[in-house]
């Protein structure tokens, strides 16, 4: 359990009450400060509550603006957000059950009206592009309030721990130009981690580092640190069980979603900071079937993102299991995947993305 680098039950009993306090009052009262943004959310801090961050999800925010612009049913939208909130709360509880609540940041979810301010506008423009029609719609609502889904989370000060090692998969199909050497490494790791799941010792560390370079520090560290190797193996084993039994990946795509670090007793530990993923593996079945059956496939941006995130997360977890001599594998992918040549899979994903 983290003891020094961020709040927990023992060191700060007020975290949950602070989360509720922020949740139950108007967000603007706390003068939120923009901290950053990612592909799915904008992150804010609160000066009066330094141990808490707020995350505004992009998808519901844009839905709310569209409903406001078109004169849609605001009550129906709010009801949908409330249903999504209950789903997220249940998913978080399941994640805590599989990994232990001490390994998952405290978090609450809320549906409230938020101000469409300059920070929100700037972040949306950077995420979805200046020329988007939705950006223009959002700009017309500057200064107004719209319903949205917000999560309030314990601040992850552990990311500043000097011992931190992040488990970040990244996206192996990110580059529009692929060298023969890169393609060969991609083919070997994909076959070993997504197709031939019963073969041990078939993932080469050099190949994995080539297509998932963010793993380099972790892979280098576990070679010489048996304690860290054991802790990483525990996480990988739990991730495999979680995914196989829930049909949902652990989100290790983004930077610092999952981190390993030394606690105040100098023992290795890990924390899931932002590891919930909002789509089941079954959501990619149609995309995989189309790639398997058609010579040329163009996926929608949403289909492409879902497929890439799912495949990269599973590829990395299974590759680590291979390297760590863990016999279990994530086996929840559609069987049609094994009929697709890795090069064909990569081409379909990159073509759709670019």
Buried (B, 14 or more C-beta within 10 A) or exposed (E): BBEBBBBBEEEBEEBBEBBEBBBEEEBEEBEBEBBEBBEBBBBBBBEEBEBBBBBBBBBBBBBBBBBBBEEEEEEEBBEBBBEBBEEBEEBBEBBBEBBEBEBBBBBBBBBBBBBBBEBBBEBBBEBBEEEBEBBEBBEEBEEBBBBBBBBBBBBBBBBEBEBBBBBBBBBBBEBEEBEEEBBBBBBBBBBBBBBEBEEEEBBBBEBBBBBBEBBEBBBEBBEEBEEBBEBBBBBBBBBBBBBBEBEBBBBBBBEBBBBBBBBEEEEBBBBBBBBBBBBBBEBBBEBBBBBBEEEEBEBEEEBBBBBBBBBBBBBBBBBBBBBBEBEBBBEBBBEBBBBBEBBBBBBBBBBBBE
